Structure formats: C-alpha cells, structure tokens
C-alpha cells in the first residue's frame, strides 16, 4: 500500500476511544469508496464499525495505524487524522 494511504496517529484524549470518537471515525469511514482499516495492539479492524473501533480498547497514548484501500479516500484519511490531532475536541 502506498505511503500516502497510511498514517500513524496517537490517541490524545483522556477517555481514549469511547463511543463518541468511535462514532465520528465510523461516520467518516462509511463515506469511503473502499475500506478504511485501523490497527492497534496487533489487531486490525474495519473503521466503519463503531463496535470494531471500541473493541480495540484504545486508551490515551495508544498508537494507531490507519490505512485506506483507495487513493480516492485520501481526504477521508486526512479528516480522521485531524480528529485524532484535535483530541476529538474533548
């Protein structure tokens, strides 16, 4: 997979990836033309599934790799990265 289709982020909110941030990520990922995948703690999940995101149990400080299958989804990948960088405005 091309490097521009893969980003590393760090969870930067004290409550980790709970339901609200998971819903924000899933909403963006559902608009992708192909799959968006998140990997943390050696587990890879479908980023369009709130339940899958919650199953990663990511706490503050967890490093996550996010990958897009299609080059047409680079903007969605950027938007998801931005959510992490802002700490989901929490």
N, C-alpha and C positions, 0 to 999 in steps of 0.2 A: 504494500500500500504506500502511496506517495506520502512524503513527509507532511505536506500541507493538509493532508486528510487526517492527521493525528496530532492531538495536543495533550499535554500533561497539565493538570490543574491540581490545586490543593484546596481542600475544604477549609474555608476561612470563617465559619460561623460557629459560635459556642455550642449550639444544639446539634451540629452535624447535619446530615442529610435526612431531615424528618419529612413529614408529609407535604408541607407547603413547597419547600425547594424541589422535592421529587416531582410534584405536580407541574411546576414551572419547566423543569427539564423535559418531562414527558410530553408536555404540550408542544414544545418546540420540535422535539424529535419526531412527533407524529406527522409534522408537516414536511418531513424529508422525503425525497423521491426514492431513496433506498435506505438501508439500515444505518442506524447510529448506535454504536456499541460503547459501553463503559466497562473498564476493567479496573478492579481494586482488589487487593488481598488475594491475588491469583484467581479471581473469579470474573468472568465476562458475562455481561447481561445486555438485554435489549433496552436501550434508553427510552423507548416509547412506553415502557411499562412502569407505572408507579410502584407496583408491588415488587418488581425486579430491582428497582433502584433501592427501595427500602431494605431488600434482602441483603444488600451489600453491607449494611450496618456501618456506614462511614461516619466517623467521628471527626471533630475538629482536628485538622492537621493531616488527615488521610490524603495520600497522593492517588489521583485517578487519571487513567489514560482514556481519552475519548476519541473514537475513530468514526469517520464517515466512509461509507462504501462508495459513494458517488461524488465526483468533483462538483456536481451541481449543488451539493449540500454544504459547501464550504462556509457560506454565510450563516447557516444554522449552527455549525460548529463554533463559529466566532461568537454568536449570540449566547450559546451555552457557556463558553469560556468566560464571557463577560459577566454572566450571573455569578459564577464562582469568584471572579475577581472582586465583585462588589459585595461578597458575603451574603448574597441574596437579599440585600437591603435589610438585614436584621441587626 
